[in-house]
Each structure stands twice: as C-alpha cells, then as structure tokens.
Amino acid sequence: MMALIYSNDSVAKRVSEMLHPQPVVAAVVPPAPVATVVPAMQATANAVAIETTHLGTSTATLGNSKQQQYVTKWLSKRYRVASDAANMLVSTAYLTAHDLKLDPLLILAVMAIESGLNPFAESAMGAKGLMQVMAKVHHDKFEKVGGQQAALNPVANIRVGALILKDYVKRTGSVEGGLKTYVGAADMDSDQGYGAKVLNEYRLLNQVAKGQNVPAMKRYTPTPAPIVVSKQPETESVKPEVKSVPEATTVANAPVVTADALAGL
C-alpha cells in the first residue's frame, strides 16, 4: 500500500487529502497571530540550546503556504518523488516541527541526506525509513506510534527521527553536535562530512523557501583540502642518476615513447 501511495500521484493525492484536509498550516491560522510564532520558536530554540546563528534566520516560519509549495516542488524535482507524495512528506515534517518546536527545514534536510526521501530505505546496519532510525535502539520512542513495526511508516518515522534529533541537539548544545551524534559519530573525531551535507541542504532549502531560484540538481561538493608537499633542503636532496645514451643510438632507432609512458611520468 505504501509503495502504491509513494509512486502513484492520484492515489497519493487522495490519501494526502484524507490525512491532511488542509496540508498547509497557514490555511487555518489567521494572519495576525503569525508574527507571534517566530518569537515563540526562537525562545524554545534557546531553551534547548540550538545554535542557529551560523545558519542564518530560517524563513520556514510555520504557516506560510507559499514557502511549503516552494519546498515541496523543489524536493519533488530534486529527489524525483511524486508531487503529492512530496506534499505529504513536507506537510508531515511541518506539522511535526510545529509540535516539537523544531525547524521544519532542518528535519527535511536530515530526511533528504539520510534517505533521499525514500520511506522504504534501509541501511546495512538496520536503520530504516525516511530518517534512517534504528528501531531496536529507539524502541521506547516507537511505543507511542505503533511500535517498532511502524519504522517504515512515514509519519511515525519522521516524528521519532525528529524527537531523536531534538534530544541530541539539546544534549550536545549545538546543531553540529546533534547531527554528529545522530549519525553515530559522537565519539569520533569526524563525522565524515555528514553534518556539512545536512547543513548545506538546509541552506539550500532556506533559499528555496524564500522563493529563490535554486537548481534542483545542485549537489553538495566539499572543497578538497589543499595538499601540502614539504620541500627537502637542498643539502639533502638527491639528484636523479643521469644515464648516458650509447653513441650507437640514433633518432631512427631510438625507443618510441608512448602516451601511456608519458602519463606515468
């Protein structure tokens, strides 16, 4: 059933309408109270020690239908997901973020990097679903959403993954630390670029939410570290041995240097 919903536009649209008659939070929120949402989110973010200064001010204020439409359309193209299925995922992420007081774009960024928005993704280590959650490890959080068997349920997976992310950010005191713990690299020197990928996706989503034209196929390419070659002191340098060419050797009978040989030099 989930495969049918995920791949079929018409079926996904009907399910989306049943699950979210008004998928955009803005549709039921009067314009006036919207201004109070941002300070409330900021206060909660400060309470859980989320550092967002390096991320800039998120434009994903809950209740902006246009932003959700921008994000949905962009993610649908970027990850080749049916538009109505993408709408279901984005709507669920926004509703979950509203409930847990998290930035919906951060949740979507984690989903994108973890699974490419594939609700049936499963790693070799047993991480499942959109946010690649280890159901056995976090079985306590799944108890309220149907148990471990609900790990491939998009709504349950997004909620549990968001709860885990919030807990890690609160525990470490920063978004970077939370992401490093989320990927299982808390005790390691490096997260192998995972955090940078998520934060880059987050920045792109922020630009999309603002209505900026961001190429859907634009991918994160880390800048390679410069290679530093230490120069040996002249006194210690070793000059290559110079071999004399036999007098009998002429241009006519000299060995031919092929392109492969030059490539190896």
N, C-alpha and C positions, 0 to 999 in steps of 0.2 A: 504493500500500500504506500509506504514511504517512497519507494522508488518511482511509483506512478506519479505521486504528487510532485516529486522533485524534477521529473523530466517532462511532464505534460503541463503546458500553460493553462489550458482550460480547467483541468482538474485542480491545479494549484490555486487558480483564481477563486473557484468555488469554495475550496477549503479555507482560503485566506479570508473570504467574506464571512464565513461561519465563525472562524476563530477570532477575527478582528473586524467586526462590522464597521468600525472606524479606525483603521490601522494607524492613522496619524493622530497622535495625542492632541495636536493643536485643534482638531475639529470639535472637541468638547470643552476646550478651555477658553474662556473669554479673553480678549486681547489684553485687558488691563492687568490681570494678575501675572502675566508672563514676566514682567520686569522683576517680580519678586522671586522667580525661580532661580535666576543666576546667583544672587547673594546666598540663597539657601544652599545651593550646590557648593559654592565656594566655602561656606562655613563648614559644611560636612567634610569637604576635601581637606580642609585644615585640621579638622578633628582627627582624621585618620592619617595625618602626616603625609599627604600626597604632594610631592613637589611638582608643580606644573609650570614653574617659571621658564624652564628651558623649552617647554613645548609651545609656549605662547598661549593666548586666550582661545579656548575652544569655541568654535562657532556653532557647535552642535547643541544649542540650547534646546531643551525638551519642549516640544510643542510647535516647532516650526515645520510645517508640512512641506514647504519648498525645499528645505535642506534634506529632508528624508527622501524626497523624489530625486534630487541630485545624486545622493549617495547610492540609492537603490539602482538607478540607471547605470551609474559608473561601475559599481560592483558586478552588476549583471553582465556588462560587456567585458570587464577585466577577467572574470573567472568563468565566463561562459555558462552562466546559470540562467534558467528561465526567469523572465522578468517577474512573474507572480511569485515564484519560489523565492527570488531575491527579496521581494517585498515582504514576504512572510518572515524571513530571517532578520531583515533590518527592523521591521516593526517589533519583533520579539526582543531584539537587542535594545531598542529604545525603551520599551516597557520595562525590561529587566533593569536597565540602567536607572530609570526613574525610581524604581522600587528600592534599589540598593544604593542609590546616590553615587553612581559612578558615571564616568564619561562614556556615552554610548559608542563614540568613535574609537575609544581605546579597546572596548570589547570587540568591536568589529575588526579592528586591526589584528588582535590576537587570533580571532577566528580565521582571518584571511591567511595569516602566516602559518598557523597550525595545520589547517586542513584545506585551504583553498576553497572554503565554503562547501565542502563535501560532507554532508551529515553522516555518511557511512564510512568515513575514513577510519583506518585502524593501523596503528604502528606495530612494529615487531615486538615492542615491549608491552603491548596491550592497551595503549592509550586509545580512546575511542571518541568518535564524533567530531563535531564542529570545533570544539575547543580542546580536543585530544586529552580527555580526562581519564585518569586511572581509576576506574570504578571500584576496584578492590581496595585501593588505598583510601579513597574518599567515600566509602560506603555509607558513612554516617550522614553525609550531605545528600545522598541519593534517597535516603529513607523517606523524606518528605515529598519526593517527586515520583514515587513509584518503584523505588529500589534500584539495584544495580542493572536490572534488565532494561531500565529506561535510559541507559547511557547513549543509545543511538536515537533517542527522541530529541529532536532539535530544541524544543522548548526547555526540557529538563537539562539537556547538556549545556545550553547557554547559561542557564541560571546557576548550575553547580560550578561551571567554569568561572563565572563572574564572582561567585562567592569565594572561591579559592584565590582568585586574583586579588580581590579586595583584602582578604586576610593576609596575603603575602606582602602587599604594599604597606598595610598597616604595621606588620611585624618588622619590616626592614626600614620603613620610614622614607621610602622613595619609590618612584615608578620603576627606575632601573633595577633596584634591588628586588622589587616584587617580580619583575619579569625574569630576572636571573634565577630566582627561586622557583618560579613557575615552570621553567624549562628543565629544572633538576640540576642546576649548576651552582647551587648556593655555596657549596664547599669547594668550588673550583676557582682557579684564577681567572678563567674566562668562560663566557657563555657561547663562544664560537660565533659571535656576531648575531645571535638571536635577538637580543634587546635592540640592537641597531636596526634590524629589519622591521621589527614591530613599530618602533618609533618613527621610522621613515614612512611606513604605511599609514601611521596615524597622521603625520604631517600632510601627506597627500590627501587623505580623507578630509582634513580640515580645509584644504584648498578647494576640494570638490564641494564641500558643504557651503562654502562662500560663493559658489557659483562660478569659480574659475575654471578655465578650460584645461584640464589635466589629461594628457593622453592615457587611455585605458591600459595600453600595453607597456607603460613606463615601469621598469623594474628597478629594484634597488641593486646598485653595483658598488660594493665597497671600494674605497680608494686603496690600492695596494701600497703597502709600506715601502718606503724607499730602501733600496739595497745599498748598504754601506760597505765598500771594499777598502780594507786597510792597506795603505801603501807601505811596502817594505823599505827600510832605509837603504840608501844607495850602497852602503858598505856591505850590506848583507844580501844584496840582490845577486841573483845567479844569471849570468848571461847564457843564452842558448848556445849549444855547441854548433859551430859552423862547419858544415861538411863541404869538402871541396868536390867540385864536379870533375869527373875524369875528362881528360883532354879529348878523348875519342867521342865524347857526347856532343852531338850537333843538334841544331834545331830540327833537322829532319827526323833523327832517331830519338829525340827526347821523349820521355813518357808524357802521355796526354793527361792533363788534369781535368777531371770531370767535375760537373756541377755538384755531385754528391760529395766529392772530396773537398771542394771549397766550402760546402755547407758545414763540414765537420771542423773547419778551422776556427 
